[in-house]
Amino acid sequence: MTFPARAAAAAFLLAALTGGAQAANDLPPPKTDAMPPVEVTITAENGVPRCAPAELRLPAQTNVDLHVINQSSEQVSLTAPQIFQNKNVLHHDGDVVHVASNDAYLVKANGKGAIRLRTIAPGEYTYGCTATTKQDKPFEGKLTLIDPTK
C-alpha cells in the first residue's frame, strides 16, 4: 500500500472509530458548553452518612464535574435516579466505583473522586448516600435541575 493510500485508510479508520465512540452513549449536545464543578462531601455520625449540601442545584442536560469527598470511615453509595447510568457518565476517576445497579457510585472510605456526567431533564429529584453497613438509614437530599437557557 502506498503512503497516500495508507494515510487515507488511517484517516478513514480514525473517523469511523471517533464517530462510533460518540454514538455509543447517544447523548444530544449539552445545553451549555460550561462544565461547572460541584462538590459533595460525605460525613458520618454513628456510622450514618450525611451528604452536603443537602440540596443540590445544577443545570439540566449539561455536563457537570462532580467532585466527591468521603470524610467517613464507611464505604458509601451515592445515588441519583438515571444520572449515574452508563449513558450519562462521561468519565470517572479516583476512589469511586460504578455500582451494578447502574444508579449509584460507591465511594471508598476516606476516598476522593471525580465523576463527569450529563445531568437529565429539568425537575426535582431525590439524591442520597447510604453506608454499606447501614443500608436501613439512608440520607436523602434534594436534587434540583434547572434549565440553563432560562
Secondary structure, 3 states (H helix, E strand, C coil): CCHHHHHHHHHHHHHHHHHHHHHCCCCCCCCCCCCCEEEEEEEEECCEEEEECCEEEEECCCEEEEEEEECCCCCEEEECCCCCCHHHEEEEEECEEECCCCCEEEECCCCEEEEEEECCCCEEEEEEEEECCCCCCCEEEEEEEECCCC
